[in-house]
Amino acid sequence: MLVNRLVRGLLFGSALFTLIPAQATETPLQTVGQGQFSYLFWDLYEARLATADGQFSNYQQNKPVLLELTYQRDISKADFVEATLDQWKAQQGSLESRHQDWAKQLTLLWRDVKKGDRLACLYRADGLVEFSFNGQSLGVVADPAFGAEFLDIWLGANTTAPKLRLALLGQNKNGS
């Protein structure tokens, strides 16, 4: 039980689903950094961060920002929801009603993942977040507050995986 809760710690997050049309990224994105996320002896996913110029300073300056996770284990949609809530609580000290609202909508958007599946979060230039599964758009988050809070799970100063954060930011070659 404890292992399940800890493993859920950085699996993946949630989104407020809406039917806003997907937008193609006009500029090809370049990798900033990438790293492996493992817990104990389990490899959970390979993460990659990309921007238009291959650099990352902050969300406002570098949009679009792509975070792509390639899974190395089967993980349920329910674990994604709980993992996201766990991370927001760990980073912010408590959960707000917006977090609960985003989590409720997650079941409308996410799918279970199998080994080899790729989930991506694109923080677009218009401030909205688009999610995709194996290259197919799942939907767009319409809440402008969502993007930075979601990506902070991996990129924020209070992340629970600081080695992975450094790898994604191109500051080391390892993950967690």
Steps between C-alpha positions, in 0.01 A plus 500: 500500500777743592689408183189563289452843656865593451508370144193710420702799614613600152305284257306770322247771556153618428317739278175688464369358175334715241435472131721782379655407165857380505761729349799380307832622633634731231864468603663159541594451863855427611592294805615699803573190708380154585526255783385174647256488792540190715377406842709245690564235233205591273559709189173691459555734207744692285422874499594758238463880506500696175456863392525689171868587552610213726535736800284545810495804729133521600155416370420846367825546311524152351147406388431265341636252756463127446535238771489148360497183710566157353380235743693188592221345709124460477328765712130563557318825437389501866865499608564805279228698674617410848867559411425851377307589813780354714756714320303823528448436869870420552610813315240747623422363846129456435252446222275778375157456344650557152719192549195292586316640197789411271521151650125438450537582133800272458282193458346660193840550343752233599545137413691221664853471359691193399875457474619703200210747497587867468308777676578861423406838645542799269482840673407703195587860414133595561534388866285189463623145559444223249544134588570220257525122523731324253483805272119535507347806665296426812377852568592845619495645850314831492606626843797737458617426857551133419813500281765625740355310798493177304852533356635601840449137603820437300655844448416697815751576773292291742487187284536170683741382226779763495745282303241447224431875499869572441513240222193652330654845524816367335710546813597137546476174307317295763147468624375406840 
